[in-house]
């Protein structure tokens, strides 16, 4: 009987870990992915505080090959994690470092439909990082500036590279940085709300992933979404938590 | 099947191929084939034939075409299943489907075609401009068709480089369109007779119809076996069989596919499969997958699913419908040919409601757990049909995943996640 399960969410920006003992969270950790996420994950595994591992995120297959982890996709992991935290949840939005997922759930918490960006990182955490840098803000300052602004500048490029040029151009023309920050958040929010609509998402919506820690994004999604929006306290850990729970749900492999 | 390694470089040089680039292509495709096909477990023994054919794709088969032409035969290259192979064979020529399933020489292609052209058309031009396709160089005549705007206009460019004749395919299926399409067949007969110097007779056409029907029947048997759980053959292998059907020797291929079908039927009776019983079963519908485009099948089957059918031109649309063998006169046979070919449900037609019916029927017959709608980027006809197809199929309680992609490997990671999540969802 497996008592201790380690859930790993190996993402492009961070590696998140949740240790479950008898189904309850015993410990959790977040580390930067750096240039070698597999080694970061290996350090969590090396603690030896588990009997089984389930990995999700883009590095999940590496974890399977390196540590014999079971794997689930981020879609399933977030669905399980969000449903466990909020049993009434009918949709999940996860904006991570490199991708965005919109998931609709059945009343029983099963995935009904999902959408995910396919080729590029437009509208993800990475996009915000690049824009913050172009504006001379930290990530926290970017969110705060966006909230302070009374209105947003229209940003026409969704591509990270082109949007960066556009932002630089706006700064050179003397546009207020806060208004640019607001415009950037609004542009991501529009795109994300469109994805939620396409998968038929209704509330309550669980907003998870690293970008859910950005209060400006949360405010815009809450305003634009037709149902209730719930943000878990540890939004970044929902994937790792769901991955670990999935082991208990299916009894492992 | 001999183990003697024959060096075909002389033959390729005579065909005017760019030898270093051609070597690079063969090496890439050979490597891809090994990684994709030979790593599969529990394959039917009958796949050995297709492995051999693929290992000789630019070797022995080209030698056969070469010998045929040197003895006075003519080879006709085609790009689409609307071009009736029966007429080509009845005129004494051989028909070969030309590959357009890999990124090649895009730098040269984009000097002629817009970047935002579908991968199939860019590949078609790339193989010609890059001088790496011996089938093109062995073709005495290429036959194009007006299936979509992209192909129609690209044929004008291809026609500047090679002898090419374009058939006009109507875009609707009213009686007057069938009559028009029949008149296109009559014109094609004249073109083919001029090429080969042989008359198409009732006898030669009846024989060709029987022969090509025989090939389709063999593929029907192979594909019917996929309704079993576990499926006795992988989706990759079944797709490959149809891809090869376009260019292989017809009587030999038919015989080998019937032998494969015998084996598959035995496997089904014995409960032998390529994936565990209960593995998620996927039907794929959409844009054709020209050789060597195996991308989506590989992603699905690597993720633990099994592809049980293809509602596409490199799938059911190729083998499902037969030409009637009842007509005794050339006129009657032309009626039957025109009717059969216009009965194929391609997105280039309006309306094309028959395709949705086909997808729903196949999903049921093949006991699919989910449907993946596949469209190449910039393939407007299939991209636009995608939402409607998905909605209609979902209305039958069948989950649908819509994928738009191209031939590049750039999006394989993201696609794998989406496909894996879809498999988790349908099971």
Interface residues (C-beta under 8 A of the other chain):
Chain A: X58 X72 X73 X74 X75 X76 X99 X110 X111 X112 X114 X116 X117 X118 X119
Chain B: X404 X405 X410 X411 X413 X414 X415 X417 X418 X420 X421 X424 X425
